[in-house]
C-alpha cells in the first residue's frame, strides 16, 4: 500500500484533491449545460413527457418580439457596465492616499459589496418610488415631479443598471486598490527621476502595471452584465410589460411561469453562446502572457 | 439559478449521507428494523402554502388535535406562497407529501390529467360532501370524479371605506356611468378614483375579467379562457373601448406599474383613493382598527340585460397520488373539513366557506360576500386561474401594457392571439 502510494502519489495526490471540485463542476456546470442544450430541442413542461421538436424553439425565439427586447436590454447592460472599471479606477486613485480618516472613507465605499444584491435592488426600488422615494423628494425640493423611472418602458432598464452599477463599481474599486498596493516602488522612483509626474506618471508608469488587474475587472464586469438577473427580478420582474427583461430573466419567466422548459432552455443556450464568445476571448488573453513567460 | 442547483445537489448529498447513516444504524441495531415500518403508517406530512400567520396557527392547532386523537404524527412544512407554485411541480413527482394545498379549476386539472392528484370521490361519498357543497363540487371535478376539497372562496369586487363615502355623501357606483361620475368627484376631492397597482400584473387582468363578464357574459368569457375564442374577436371590442374610456378619464392610479397591490390597498386605507377592485384579503392593507370601515360593492353594471357573473376563486386542498399515507390523509381531511374547523380556518382570510353548514361568521367582510353571492348567477375563477398558465403569463403582460398604452391595443391583441394559437393549437 505505502509503496503503491509512494510510486503514484505525484499524480494521485493532486487528482484526489481536484476530484471533489471536478465532480461538482462536472455535475453542476458541465452536465447541466449539456442537458440544457439537449432540452432546448424539446417541447417540455417539466412534468409531462418530452416531445422532440427539433429547432422549433429557436424558430419561435427568432420571431418573438420579447427576445429582441431582452437582447437589447442585455446590450444596454453591457455598455453601461463598461463604466464600472474606469469609475472604480478613478475612485481607487482618489482613495489610495495617505490622509487621515481615509480608512473610514474606504470602508464606506465597500458597503455595497457587503450588501446582497437583492437588498441593493429593494433599496433602489424605494429610491425610485414616485410617491415617497428619495428621488421624488429631491425633485420636490426644486418644485418638480420625479419621473416614475420603473414605470417608463424607455428608462426602466437604465434605472435598473444604475442600481446594479453601484456594487459593481465598488467591486472594481477593490480590485484596483489591491493593484495599486502592489505597484513596483522602484519603477515609480525611476519614473520620478526621469521627471514624470501627475498625469504622465499615471499614464506611462502606473497604468501599465495595472494591466492585469484592469483585464480581470473588465472580464468580470462583462460576465456580470450578461448574467444579470437578480436586480431585474427584484426591481421590476421584467416589467412594465417585459420592457426591462433580460435574457436570463426571460429564460426564468418562460420556464417557471409559462411551463415552457424547452423554450427557456433555448434562451439559455443563446445566452450561453454569447457568453462563450467573451469567455473564449478572456481565456485567450489570459493564457497568452503565461505562454510567453513559460 | 446556479445557487439553486448547488443547494439541490447539497440536498441530494445530504440525503445519501443520511441514508448511509440510517443503513449503518440499521445494521447495528438489527432487531429494531421493524420499528420504522410501524411508525410509517402513523405519519402524515402536509405541505402548506399559507402566508397568513393566523391561518397557519389554526392549521397547526387542528393538526395537533387530530394527532392527539389518532396517534398519527403530523408534520407541517410551510412554504412561501409564490415559491410553492413552482415547487409543487417537482414535489408531486418526487417526494410528495400526504396532503397539499393548491387551487381548484384549471390549475388543479393540469395535475389531474398528469395523474398526480389522487381521486377523492370515495371521501366525498363517505362524508356526504356533495350535499353540503352543492355546485362548488364542480370546480373540483374532472370526468365525474373529485380530486380535492374546496377551501375558502374569494369574491372579487369593489371595496371602499364606508366612513369616507359617508363623509363625502357618495354612494358606491352601481353602474359604469356612476363610476365615471364618482371618478370626477373623487378627482376634485384630490383622490385617485380607483386604486390600482399592477407591478404583479394580475390586478389588470382582474379588471379585464370583470369588464368582460359584465359585457360579454360568462359563456363567452370561459370560451376565451379555454382558448376557443380569438383575442381578436369582435365581441371583445366593446370591452376594450369601455376600458380605454376609463383609462382616458384618469380613473386609475398614475404610474400603477411601479406599485404592487399592497401599496394600492394602503392608498385606499390612507384615504388617498376612493375604490379598489380586489378580494376580501384587502384587509391586510388596512391597520386592524380600520378593518371594520371596509365595505364591499359588486363591480358596476355595464350592460343592464346581462345577468350577474362574478370572479369567485376557490382555493383547495388535495391528496397527491404519490403520497405514502393516503388513508391517514383522508382521515385528517375529514377532521379538518368538519364545519366548525373549516370555518375557523377560513375566518382568518375572510374567505367564503364552501360548506352550507358552517357556523355563521362574525367577520362582516365574509358576511357581505356570502350575502352578495346569493344574487350571483354564475362564476369564473380569475384570469390566471381560468386559462392556461402560459397564456396567462402573456395575457397579464398584455393587459398591463394596455392600461399604460391603450393606443397599442391592436398590437397587443394580435400578440395574444398568436400566443393563443400556439398554446391551444388553432
Interface residues (C-beta under 8 A of the other chain):
Chain A: X24 X27 X28 X29 X32 X46 X47 X48 X60 X65 X128 X129 X130 X131 X148 X150 X151 X153 X229 X237 X239 X240 X241 X242 X248 X252 X253 X256 X257 X258 X259 X260
Chain B: X1 X2 X5 X6 X9 X86 X89 X90 X92 X93 X114 X116 X198 X199 X200 X201 X254 X255 X256 X257 X258 X259 X389 X390 X393 X394 X397 X398 X400 X401 X404 X415 X422
